[in-house]
Amino acid sequence: MSDSSQPTFLVSAYSEPIVVRINGKANYLNCNSFRQFMEQMVRDGKKRIALDFTGCKGMDSTFLGILAGTAIQLRRQKPAGEILTCNLSDRNRELICNLGLQALLTMDAEIPEGANKPCERSADSFAELEDEKVDDACKVLEAHENLLEAEDENEARFQDVISFLKTQVKDDS
């Protein structure tokens, strides 16, 4: 397990819903493994993912873009899936709402009865995702484009970032 001062994502992939406990600040420096995990859960046909923000100290736009993209994919499933946001601080709720993501997420939910709650977890019911920096500009660009799909007003907020990332992706290819 990593240093307790480092941001971590603890997951219970076999509960219903899947539970992810976010500790520390969720950002582009540490969210690549989280993105990969979420993509795999969607590919596996999982319908409900509960995010426990009790220990989350903040989020950046890349992490929020990953949430938006996952929520969009889950909503396209038949029947539609959902992301539950649990134990949000006022600041994290504000970050989500400022980008219009509250329309994609089930806000202020409780972790459903029977799911592995972080406070009840045994040593083997939660696994830690290894910290991994998103070093691929394509993935960061994709996360920000998800924010545009989630809310039209985000285009003005992120147009410079997206232009920069598109240039970087073009230069890398």
C-alpha positions, 0 to 999 in steps of 0.5 A: 500500500502506498504512503498514507499522505499520497492520494489513493483510490480504494475499490470494492469491485465485487460489491453491488454497487461497486464502491470506490473510496477516494482519499486525497486530491483526485487529479491528472497526476493520479487518476489514470488507474482510476480511469482504467478501472472505470472503463473496465467496469463499464466494459464488464457491464456494471451498472452502478458505481458508488463513489465515497468522497469522505476522504477526497480533498479536491478534484481537478478537471481531468478527474471530473472529465473521467467521471463525466465520460463514465456517467455518459457511458453508463447512461447509454447502457440498456437499462441505464447505469448510474454513478452515485456520489456519496459523502460529498463535502461542500467544496466537492459538490460545488466543483461538480455543480460548477461544471454541470455534472450534477445532471449526470450523477446521482448526487448526495446518495447513500452507499446502499445497504449490503455494499462494502462500505469503506468503514466496514471493509476487511483487508481484502474487500478493498483493493488499492489502485496504484497511483499512475499519472495520466501522461498521455495527452490524448487521455487528458484531452478525452477527459476534457471533451467529456466535460463539453459533452456534459455541459455546453457552458464548459466549452468557454471554460476549457477552450484554451486547455482543449486547444493546447491539448489538441496541439500537443496530440497533433505534435506527438503523432 
